[in-house]
């Protein structure tokens, strides 16, 4: 799904015995016609993500950078294989990099079930920008869901890639999922940071695309 010119959602649906789950990795075209891929999905959804990329005319060979928004297994679980298949460097916030690389246990879940570690080639911090075909992709530190959770803002495209800083339910923007957010106070403060940005469209990793602006995010903080 193309959210704006050069900005994509790559929905991946996984069926379990008791439920169906759809996750929404994102992608942004690069000036060279490649792709910045945001998040890698679960370890067992790497082929499904390849199918989602193909529906928009991309393959893993097109991925120039893999940006992980945080350490959770539904975002970073497939990172080692995706990075290998794409031959692409991995970017992640420095506060989540140790968990992604295997130097620390993830802060959630059973450590015995952790995903294969992935080397983080570039540790990012708040304010870092990645050049894309649709203008700068700005890293916004939004801790709370994890210590190194990031969202990404495309000011020229008017798109906020919120990752898990917010979720969408029935087409409505919601706050972070409290069940999976260890520090809700910090996560709400992070929403306040996002409310200071300019955008008309939000992509949530859980729930997908919502037409929403900073005033809608500000209402969640209140």
C-alpha positions, 0 to 999 in steps of 0.5 A: 500500500502506497501511503504517499508518493514513495512511502509504503506499508507492507502488511504481513498477516500471520494466522495463529490457532486463536487469532490472526495478526497483521503487522505493518513494516514500512518502506521509503524509496531512496534517491537511487530507486532502492528502499529504506525498510523499517522493521523486519517482522517475526523470524517466521515472516521473512518470506511473507514480507518478501511477498508484501514487498513484491506486491509493490514492485520491490525485493530484498535486493532493493533494500539499502538500509534496514531500520529497526524501530525497536528490539521487540521480536515482531519488529527485529525477529527477522532482522538477521535474515532480512539483513543477510538477504538484502545485504543491507546495514542495520540501523537501530537506536543505541539504547536498544542495540544491545538487545538486538545484537544479543549482548542483553536479553530483550526487556520483554518475553522469555529470554529462551525464546529470543530471536537470532541476534542481528549486528547493528551497523549504525546506532542512531539517536534522536534527530538523525536524518536519512536521505530519501527520495521524498525528503529527510527521514527524521528519527524521533526518539519515542521511548517507553514501549522500549528504552530505544523505541523510535518513530520516523517522520517524513515532513515533506510527505506529511507522514508519521511512521509511529511504529508502536508509539501508537496503535490503530483500532477500527481506523482510529488512532489510539495510545500505546498498548499498555500491556506491552509498554513497560513505562507508560509515563515515558510513552505518553511523554513521547506522544507529546513529542510526536504531537509537535510534528506536522503530518496528515497520515500516520502508519501504526505497526499494529493497526495500519494507516490512519488519516490523523494529524498532530491534534489527534496525537495531542488528544491522546496525551490529554 
